[in-house]
Amino acid sequence: MKPLAGKRILITRARHQAWALSSALEAQGAEVLSIPAIEIVPPDSYEPLDAALRDARKYQWLILTSVNGVTVLMERLELLARRTLAAPWLNSGESIRIAAMGPATARALEAHGLPVDLVPQKYIAEALVDALRDQVFGQNVLLVRAKDARDLVPVELEKAGATVDVVDAYQTIVPETSCTALRQLFDWPNRPPHAVTFTSSSTVTNFFRLLEEAGIPLWPPTMAAASIGPITSRTLLDHGIEPVVEATEYTIPGLVAALCRWYAAL
């Protein structure tokens, strides 16, 4: 029998990113329910990002923290007529070094022909800072990220002697239809799912907002929380929920593997 057979697992990823997690869980026998807690939308303005790209020759490091950031970066480059392989600041003769938060972000960059110079051993901001700290003194760094992301990376790199420009590539909001979907899912006689997966702090924060808006006052005691990593787990703990599952590899496959191990041990 597959390790997740008979388990109803709710995923909270953005709709356009849900397929990889959904298919991986289904491959292990789970019944997957999808209610996105976040939706990716444009930032308040693209001008700060566009201005940084127009002046990109001044940077020695480019940091991308997500696949969404890579997607927006390439779109803006095209709109600015600075196509991937023709952009001088991406050529080997006038190179910028590129750091990616994790393997999925690195693969997205490499798919556009951009070699990645650094991926931290652990796919969290703290590990990224540790990997870069001794390499950025006196250098200009462009950090492309989501609005309202944690400020740990720019703060710590500036302490290490870098000049860091932070630009928003996108922001996350609560999808309008998710509140109704969540209310219907939890409405009697429906049973709550066996587990909920969280792939970022944003999914946690927005999920609890959705619970409140849907009039669900308490976390069902039979529903387990599964976290992709320690930062997401910390956000769950801040909301009073201790995750029973935390991935040891902070990736979608790592999260699915952790869920399988946990259920196999019960």
N, C-alpha and C positions, 0 to 999 in steps of 0.2 A: 504494500500500500504506500502511496506517496505521502511524504511527511505532513503535508498541509491538507490532506483529504478531509472533507467535511467542515473545513474552517471558512467562515465568512470574514474576509479581511477588507477593510475600508482603506482606500488610498486617497491621499489629500493633495497630490501633486497637481500642478497646473495641467489643464486639459491636454495641451499640445505635447506635454512631456510624460503623460501617464502610461503610454503604451509599453515602454521598456519594463517598468515595474509590474504592470498588470500581466503582461505575458510571462514574465519570470515567475510570478506567484501562481498563475494558472498552470504552468508547467510542473509545479510541485503539488498540484491537486486542489488549490484553493478556489473558492468562489469569490470573485473580486467585485467589490462595490467601489465605485469611483464618484467622489464628490469633491471637486477641486476647492481647496481653501485659498488658493491664490490664483490670480490672473495677471499675466505680464502685459503691461501697457507702456507706452512711451513716457519718458521723463517729462517734467514740466517744460523743458526746452532742450533741444539738441545743440544749441549754440555753444555751450561750454565744451562739449565733446568735439564738435566740428572745429572750434577754434584751436583746440589742442592738436587735432590731426593736421590742421593747416600749418602749425608750428612744430610739427613732430620731430624735425631734425635735431631739436635741442635735447631730446630725451635719450638716455642711455639704457633705460629699462622700461618695458611695457609689462604691466601685470593685468591678467584677466582672471577673474574669480569664478566664472560660470560660462556654460555653453551659451546662455542667453546673451551675455556680454559679447562673446565672439560674434554671434549672429548680427547684433546691432553694429559692432565695429566694422564688419565687412560691408554692411549696407551703407553706412555713412561714408566709408572710403569710396565706394562705387559712386555714390551721389556727389562726392567731391572730386570725382574723376581722378582718384588716386588708387587705381586698381592694384590688386594684390602684388603681383610680381613686378609691376612697373614703378611702384612707389619708391623713391630713392632711399628713404629711411629704412626700408625693409631689405635693401640689397646688401650683399656681403661687403661691398666696399664702404658702405656708410651705415653699418648695421646697428640695429637696436637689439638688445637681448630681451628675450621674452620669458616670463614666468607664468605658469598656469597652476591654479589651485589644485587640480586633480587630473586624473587620466582622461576623463570625458572631455574636459576643457582642452587638454593638450591635443586630443584626437581631432576636435573641431578645428583648432588652429592649423594642425598639420594637413587637414583636408583642404585647406585653402592655400597650401604651399608655404606655410609659415613654420619654420623649425622652432621647437620649444627648447630653451636652454636649461630650464629648471622646473622640476615638479617636486614639491616637498614629499618626504616619506610618509607623512600623515597629511590628510587633505583638509586641514583646518588652518585658520589664519595664524595661530601661534606657531605652527610648524613652518609656514611660509616665511614668517618674520625671522625665525631662527636660521633658515636656509639663506636668506638674503642679507642678514645683518652685517656680515663682514665684507659685502661686495658692493655696497651702495654709498660709501662715504664720498661726499663731494659730487654726487651724481644726481641727475634729474630723472625722476621716476613718474611715469604716467600710470595711474591706477584707474581702470575702467571697471565699474561695478554697479550694483543696484543702489537706488536711492535708499537712504536710511539703513545701510549696512553698518556693521560695527566699525568703529574707528580705530581698532587696534593696529591694523597694518600701517596706515599713514602715520599714526602717532609714534609707533615704535621705530619705523624706518627714519623718521625725522630725528628721533633721538640718536640714531646711528649715523647721522650726518648727511642724510639725503634731503633733497628738496622734492616734495611729493605733490603733484597735482591730481586731485581726485575729481573725476567726472562721472556723472550719472548716465548710464546707458539705457536704463529702464527703471520702472518702479512696479511694485506689486500692490494689488488691491484685492478686496474680497469680491468674488463673483456674485452678481446679483441673484442668480438662480439657485445658489447653493444653500441658502437658508431654508427655502421651501423643501428642497430635496432632503436636507438633513432632518427636518421636522417629520417628513413622511417616513424616513428610514427608522426613526426612533419611536414613531407613533404606535401605540398598542393596537393590534396584537403583535406587531413586528418585534422580533428580538433584536437587541443591539448586536453589532458585529462582534466576533470573537476578539478581533484586534484592529487597531488603527495604526497605520504607518505614517511616520513623519520624516521628511527628507530635508528639512531646514527649519530654522527658528521661525521663519515667516509662516510656514504651514501650521506650526503650533499656535502662534499668537492669533492667527486668523481663525483657526478652528475653534478656539475658545470663544472668540467673538461670535462665531456662527452659533455655537451652543447657546450663548446668551440670547442672541436675536431669535433663535428658534424656540425659546422658552424651555430649554432643557436644563434644569437647575443643578443637576448632579451628574458627575461622571459615573456611568453604570459600573458597579463593582466587578462585573464579570468581563468587562472589556479591557483588554491588555493594550498598552502603548508600546510601540516599537520605534526606536530612534536610529537614525543613520549614523550618529556620532555624538561625542561628548557635548558639543555646543548646543545641539538640538535637545539633548537630554537635560542640560542645565535649564533651558527654557521651559521644558515640561515640569521640572522640579519647581521652578518659579511659580508655576500655576498649580502646584500642589499635587502633581501626578508623578509618581516614580515609574520610569519605563522598566518593563520586565525584560526587554530586549534592547541591547545596544550593539550595533555592528562593530566588529573589531577592524574591519576594512571599511572606510567611510564612502562606500559606493553602493549603487543599487544591487549588484550581485552580493555584496557583503551584507546588506540588510536582509535580503532573502535568505541567505545562508544562516544568518543569526536566528531568524524566525524558525527555520527548519530545525536547527539544533535545539532551540528552546522547547518546541512541541515534542521533539523526539525524546527529550529528557523527562517529560511529564509522566 
